[in-house]
Amino acid sequence: MKLEFPTRNYNCSDKYKIIFIHVPRTGGGTINNLLEIPREEQGHRAPWEIRLGIDPGKWEEYDKVVMCRNPWDRMVSLYEYRIKKGYDTTTKFDVSSFRNWLVNPEARKFGGELEREPVWSIINMPNHDIMKNHDIFSKSVYKLTVIPFETMCDSWVTWCLKTDREELADKAHNHFKTTFINKTERKNYKEYYDDFTKVMVFGMFQMDQFMWGYDYDEGGKPSFEEIRTSIAEQQKVPLHIINDRYVNLDIHGDKSYNDKSRT
């Protein structure tokens, strides 16, 4: 007797054959809209959660994409978004300032229509940790494309063209000019930090800075190539070994997209 298990279509764009891993405050709402992922299937899920819920054939066939973002900038964006939505206003702790919110133990929970356990932990987990294989899939290697928030438009277009998705490349080029869902209006992230909070976020997201090459003072896009190459040189192994070890990462955004016909 063959057992049939119900499946969901979590984070899947069937139209473009893409699985989008949505890290909070990395432009995910805009990407979901671009990829036409139904509202009820959107959500902040780690790769292993998605893999357990969707059709195994889609997991094998579809390309997997995730966004990364400067962690200091991402935490400020998260703070402003949650205060705007009123998610943390009922806490017994003071959240009237970014510093107070950041050290508030109750603010580690993530509330909202699409949020549920264990998603809250994604907030204070490095992007890299979210991307890792779960132990039950430790013998499985999958390719994961990482696109930086800071070069979202150019990097998406570049990746779409590389993967023969010309229709999506054209759509993305126009989409990012007019659509940005859940954007927060705020000051530059550096205006929120003092020495204590700057070090605190460094400690929380140290792996992101190590893997992607983000820098608090310089800001801007990450230096993917330099970081991966330095790790390979330090460990005296070929670069592809490093990529395979970190979920076979296929980084896009090392260089900006310079096709003048699309500007």
MOTA-V703073 format. One record per residue. N is the residue number from 1. RES is the residue in one letter. PHI is phi in radians with two decimals (NA if undefined). PSI is psi as a letter, one per 20 degrees, with the letter a starting at -180 (NA if undefined). Layout:
n=N res=RES phi=PHI psi=PSI
n=N res=RES phi=PHI psi=PSI
This chain:
n=1 res=M phi=NA psi=p
n=2 res=K phi=-1.59 psi=p
n=3 res=L phi=-1.54 psi=p
n=4 res=E phi=-1.87 psi=p
n=5 res=F phi=-1.96 psi=p
n=6 res=P phi=-1.13 psi=q
n=7 res=T phi=-2.14 psi=q
n=8 res=R phi=-1.89 psi=r
n=9 res=N phi=-2.06 psi=l
n=10 res=Y phi=-0.91 psi=p
n=11 res=N phi=1.01 psi=k
n=12 res=C phi=-1.81 psi=p
n=13 res=S phi=-1.82 psi=n
n=14 res=D phi=-1.19 psi=h
n=15 res=K phi=-1.11 psi=g
n=16 res=Y phi=-1.91 psi=j
n=17 res=K phi=0.98 psi=l
n=18 res=I phi=-2.33 psi=p
n=19 res=I phi=-1.81 psi=o
n=20 res=F phi=-1.80 psi=o
n=21 res=I phi=-1.58 psi=o
n=22 res=H phi=-1.67 psi=o
n=23 res=V phi=-1.51 psi=p
n=24 res=P phi=-0.96 psi=p
n=25 res=R phi=1.07 psi=l
n=26 res=T phi=-2.22 psi=k
n=27 res=G phi=1.39 psi=j
n=28 res=G phi=-1.14 psi=h
n=29 res=G phi=-1.07 psi=g
n=30 res=T phi=-1.16 psi=h
n=31 res=I phi=-1.20 psi=g
n=32 res=N phi=-0.99 psi=g
n=33 res=N phi=-1.14 psi=g
n=34 res=L phi=-1.06 psi=g
n=35 res=L phi=-1.50 psi=i
n=36 res=E phi=1.02 psi=l
n=37 res=I phi=-1.42 psi=p
n=38 res=P phi=-0.99 psi=q
n=39 res=R phi=-0.93 psi=g
n=40 res=E phi=-1.23 psi=i
n=41 res=E phi=-1.82 psi=i
n=42 res=Q phi=-1.38 psi=r
n=43 res=G phi=2.72 psi=r
n=44 res=H phi=-1.55 psi=n
n=45 res=R phi=-2.27 psi=q
n=46 res=A phi=-1.27 psi=q
n=47 res=P phi=-0.93 psi=g
n=48 res=W phi=-1.16 psi=h
n=49 res=E phi=-1.14 psi=g
n=50 res=I phi=-1.12 psi=g
n=51 res=R phi=-1.07 psi=h
n=52 res=L phi=-1.24 psi=h
n=53 res=G phi=-1.77 psi=h
n=54 res=I phi=-1.74 psi=r
n=55 res=D phi=-1.04 psi=p
n=56 res=P phi=-0.97 psi=h
n=57 res=G phi=-1.12 psi=h
n=58 res=K phi=-1.20 psi=h
n=59 res=W phi=-1.04 psi=g
n=60 res=E phi=-1.29 psi=h
n=61 res=E phi=-1.53 psi=g
n=62 res=Y phi=-1.35 psi=q
n=63 res=D phi=-1.28 psi=q
n=64 res=K phi=-1.97 psi=p
n=65 res=V phi=-2.27 psi=q
n=66 res=V phi=-2.45 psi=q
n=67 res=M phi=-1.79 psi=q
n=68 res=C phi=-2.14 psi=r
n=69 res=R phi=-2.64 psi=q
n=70 res=N phi=-0.85 psi=p
n=71 res=P phi=-1.11 psi=h
n=72 res=W phi=-1.18 psi=g
n=73 res=D phi=-1.19 psi=g
n=74 res=R phi=-1.13 psi=h
n=75 res=M phi=-1.20 psi=h
n=76 res=V phi=-1.16 psi=g
n=77 res=S phi=-1.05 psi=g
n=78 res=L phi=-1.13 psi=g
n=79 res=Y phi=-1.04 psi=g
n=80 res=E phi=-1.11 psi=h
n=81 res=Y phi=-1.15 psi=g
n=82 res=R phi=-1.23 psi=h
n=83 res=I phi=-1.16 psi=g
n=84 res=K phi=-1.06 psi=h
n=85 res=K phi=-1.43 psi=i
n=86 res=G phi=1.37 psi=j
n=87 res=Y phi=-1.17 psi=h
n=88 res=D phi=-1.94 psi=j
n=89 res=T phi=-1.31 psi=i
n=90 res=T phi=-1.62 psi=i
n=91 res=T phi=-1.17 psi=q
n=92 res=K phi=-1.37 psi=i
n=93 res=F phi=-1.71 psi=q
n=94 res=D phi=-1.29 psi=p
n=95 res=V phi=-2.16 psi=k
n=96 res=S phi=-1.29 psi=i
n=97 res=S phi=-2.31 psi=q
n=98 res=F phi=-1.06 psi=g
n=99 res=R phi=-1.04 psi=g
n=100 res=N phi=-1.10 psi=h
n=101 res=W phi=-1.13 psi=g
n=102 res=L phi=-1.11 psi=h
n=103 res=V phi=-1.61 psi=i
n=104 res=N phi=-1.29 psi=o
n=105 res=P phi=-1.12 psi=h
n=106 res=E phi=-1.35 psi=i
n=107 res=A phi=-1.35 psi=j
n=108 res=R phi=-1.38 psi=i
n=109 res=K phi=-1.49 psi=q
n=110 res=F phi=-2.14 psi=o
n=111 res=G phi=-1.81 psi=q
n=112 res=G phi=2.61 psi=r
n=113 res=E phi=-1.00 psi=h
n=114 res=L phi=-1.76 psi=j
n=115 res=E phi=-1.68 psi=q
n=116 res=R phi=-2.82 psi=r
n=117 res=E phi=-1.14 psi=q
n=118 res=P phi=-1.64 psi=k
n=119 res=V phi=-1.10 psi=h
n=120 res=W phi=-0.93 psi=h
n=121 res=S phi=-1.20 psi=i
n=122 res=I phi=-1.13 psi=h
n=123 res=I phi=-1.02 psi=g
n=124 res=N phi=-1.83 psi=k
n=125 res=M phi=-1.93 psi=p
n=126 res=P phi=-1.02 psi=q
n=127 res=N phi=-0.87 psi=g
n=128 res=H phi=-1.08 psi=g
n=129 res=D phi=-1.10 psi=h
n=130 res=I phi=-1.13 psi=h
n=131 res=M phi=-1.48 psi=i
n=132 res=K phi=-1.19 psi=q
n=133 res=N phi=-1.16 psi=q
n=134 res=H phi=-1.26 psi=q
n=135 res=D phi=-0.96 psi=h
n=136 res=I phi=-1.22 psi=i
n=137 res=F phi=-1.99 psi=k
n=138 res=S phi=-1.09 psi=h
n=139 res=K phi=-1.64 psi=j
n=140 res=S phi=-1.85 psi=p
n=141 res=V phi=-2.07 psi=p
n=142 res=Y phi=-2.26 psi=q
n=143 res=K phi=-1.53 psi=p
n=144 res=L phi=-2.25 psi=p
n=145 res=T phi=-1.55 psi=p
n=146 res=V phi=-1.89 psi=p
n=147 res=I phi=-2.09 psi=p
n=148 res=P phi=-1.33 psi=p
n=149 res=F phi=-1.00 psi=h
n=150 res=E phi=-1.18 psi=h
n=151 res=T phi=-2.19 psi=k
n=152 res=M phi=-0.89 psi=g
n=153 res=C phi=-1.11 psi=g
n=154 res=D phi=-1.05 psi=g
n=155 res=S phi=-1.23 psi=h
n=156 res=W phi=-1.12 psi=g
n=157 res=V phi=-1.07 psi=g
n=158 res=T phi=-1.02 psi=g
n=159 res=W phi=-1.15 psi=g
n=160 res=C phi=-1.06 psi=g
n=161 res=L phi=-1.17 psi=h
n=162 res=K phi=-1.15 psi=h
n=163 res=T phi=-1.76 psi=j
n=164 res=D phi=1.06 psi=l
n=165 res=R phi=-2.04 psi=m
n=166 res=E phi=-1.12 psi=h
n=167 res=E phi=-1.08 psi=g
n=168 res=L phi=-1.21 psi=h
n=169 res=A phi=-1.08 psi=g
n=170 res=D phi=-1.11 psi=g
n=171 res=K phi=-1.12 psi=g
n=172 res=A phi=-1.10 psi=g
n=173 res=H phi=-1.02 psi=g
n=174 res=N phi=-1.43 psi=h
n=175 res=H phi=-1.06 psi=g
n=176 res=F phi=-1.28 psi=i
n=177 res=K phi=-1.41 psi=h
n=178 res=T phi=-2.11 psi=i
n=179 res=T phi=-2.16 psi=p
n=180 res=F phi=-2.58 psi=o
n=181 res=I phi=-1.45 psi=p
n=182 res=N phi=1.10 psi=k
n=183 res=K phi=-1.25 psi=p
n=184 res=T phi=-1.84 psi=p
n=185 res=E phi=-1.54 psi=p
n=186 res=R phi=-2.79 psi=r
n=187 res=K phi=-1.41 psi=r
n=188 res=N phi=-1.03 psi=p
n=189 res=Y phi=-0.98 psi=h
n=190 res=K phi=-1.15 psi=h
n=191 res=E phi=-1.29 psi=i
n=192 res=Y phi=-1.61 psi=i
n=193 res=Y phi=-1.79 psi=q
n=194 res=D phi=-2.04 psi=a
n=195 res=D phi=-1.06 psi=h
n=196 res=F phi=-1.15 psi=g
n=197 res=T phi=-1.21 psi=h
n=198 res=K phi=-1.10 psi=g
n=199 res=V phi=-1.22 psi=h
n=200 res=M phi=-1.07 psi=g
n=201 res=V phi=-1.18 psi=h
n=202 res=F phi=-1.00 psi=g
n=203 res=G phi=-1.15 psi=h
n=204 res=M phi=-1.20 psi=h
n=205 res=F phi=-2.12 psi=k
n=206 res=Q phi=-1.01 psi=h
n=207 res=M phi=-1.13 psi=h
n=208 res=D phi=-1.10 psi=g
n=209 res=Q phi=-1.16 psi=h
n=210 res=F phi=-1.21 psi=g
n=211 res=M phi=-1.36 psi=g
n=212 res=W phi=-1.69 psi=h
n=213 res=G phi=1.54 psi=k
n=214 res=Y phi=-1.24 psi=q
n=215 res=D phi=-2.38 psi=p
n=216 res=Y phi=-1.12 psi=g
n=217 res=D phi=-1.26 psi=g
n=218 res=E phi=-1.42 psi=h
n=219 res=G phi=1.11 psi=b
n=220 res=G phi=1.24 psi=a
n=221 res=K phi=-1.34 psi=q
n=222 res=P phi=-1.34 psi=q
n=223 res=S phi=-1.78 psi=m
n=224 res=F phi=-0.93 psi=g
n=225 res=E phi=-1.06 psi=g
n=226 res=E phi=-1.11 psi=g
n=227 res=I phi=-1.16 psi=g
n=228 res=R phi=-1.11 psi=h
n=229 res=T phi=-1.17 psi=g
n=230 res=S phi=-1.14 psi=h
n=231 res=I phi=-1.11 psi=g
n=232 res=A phi=-1.10 psi=g
n=233 res=E phi=-1.17 psi=g
n=234 res=Q phi=-1.12 psi=h
n=235 res=Q phi=-1.57 psi=i
n=236 res=K phi=0.99 psi=l
n=237 res=V phi=-2.32 psi=q
n=238 res=P phi=-1.07 psi=q
n=239 res=L phi=-1.04 psi=h
n=240 res=H phi=-1.13 psi=h
n=241 res=I phi=-1.15 psi=g
n=242 res=I phi=-1.13 psi=g
n=243 res=N phi=-1.06 psi=g
n=244 res=D phi=-1.12 psi=h
n=245 res=R phi=-1.13 psi=h
n=246 res=Y phi=-1.72 psi=l
n=247 res=V phi=1.01 psi=k
n=248 res=N phi=0.86 psi=l
n=249 res=L phi=-1.10 psi=p
n=250 res=D phi=-2.08 psi=n
n=251 res=I phi=-1.37 psi=p
n=252 res=H phi=-2.19 psi=p
n=253 res=G phi=2.17 psi=j
n=254 res=D phi=-1.06 psi=h
n=255 res=K phi=-2.23 psi=q
n=256 res=S phi=-1.34 psi=q
n=257 res=Y phi=-1.55 psi=p
n=258 res=N phi=-2.09 psi=k
n=259 res=D phi=-1.29 psi=o
n=260 res=K phi=-1.14 psi=h
n=261 res=S phi=-1.21 psi=i
n=262 res=R phi=-1.82 psi=j
n=263 res=T phi=-1.60 psi=NA
